[in-house]
Amino acid sequence: MFKPKAIYYEKNIENYELGRQLLEKYKDVPKVLIENHNNIEEMRKNSNKEFANMKRNLIIGTRKTHKFVENHKVSDYLVPYTSSGCTASCLYCYLVCNYNKCAYLRLFVNREQMLEKIIKTSEKSDKELTFEIGSNSDLILENTITGNLPWTIENFVKSKKGKLTFPTKFDMVEPILGLNHQGRIIVRVSVNPEEIINKVEFGTSRLAGRINAINQLKEAGYKVGILIAPVIFVENWEKLYLELIERLNQELSKKAKSDIFFEIIFMTYSYVHTKINPEAFPNAINLYNKELMTGRGKGKYWYKESIRQEGEKFFRENMKKYFPKNEILYIV
């Protein structure tokens, strides 16, 4: 269970039920009053080697930006929701966007306002909409602190239509298993080979736990997807990912395999990672490979087209062999 080293909070969180609950829950934790959760000067001044240590802090405020971004994969919209950032330390994390600005977990207590906008947007639409509420954080992890997921699901299903979806790298799904979700919640569990989880996805659940969570969620009637993501082309990647696919085939329940879908995403890395990771995690493996990667937009790197084509061929062939009846929504 995560216990923060310190709480940084905006004063107006006391005006919200969740804000008061969190202040009471962590009443014995040292607290620092801040003006804006998005600009904590003392953290911005920290060196890169303090990156992991900063993740021991918890920031609590209200979300001011509520812009929905169109999406055309599992959801119709990416929606800012109740948290941003994470307590884990995946070496490739795309939320690490601006050095020490996005390292830590930020919780937003104005959940009623955010969910109300989702529901209103859904009910005004002529078609059934799906909202991605977990693109900025991991809501299964966040739920261990806030209890927001049962609250969200129970209140959302009171609305007339629409669906919610979110991804996770964690296995703490028990709090949502007994909920009356009405089949309107899509949970997508991210997996990687055990070796990559151990060496790259620090602070996340083990592979066995994630597979068990998938089986539990399917037994509870949820629609479930599997993200094989991000695919990292380490030296022995074919062996590792084949072992992963075989293990999924062996350990997923019959019910899970009956209608589970897949998303396959190749890793994108960034210039910021190349600066932070060597100082914050000096003994970790280097994910940047200039022989395999090329520039992609401002400060981003991704795998060269020939590597991506090789990877796509590998996954399509092996997924067809082991999961012939299951859909791959996309490979990117």
Secondary structure, DSSP 8 states (H G I E B T S, - for coil): ----SEEEEEGGGGGSHHHHHHHHHTTTS-EEEES-TT--HHHHTS-GGGHHHHTTEEEEE-------EE--SS-SEE---SEEB-SSEETT-TT--SGGGSSSEEEE--HHHHHHHHHHHHHHSSS--EEE--SSB-HHHHHHHH-HHHHHHHHHTTSSS-EEEEEES----HHHHTS--TT-EEEEEEE--HHHHHHHEETS--HHHHHHHHHHHHHTT-EEEEEEEEE---TTHHHHHHHHHHHHHHHS-HHHHHH-EEEEEE-EEEHHHHHHHHHHSTTS-----TTTEEE-STTEEEE-HHHHHHHHHHHHHHHHHH-TTS-EEEE-
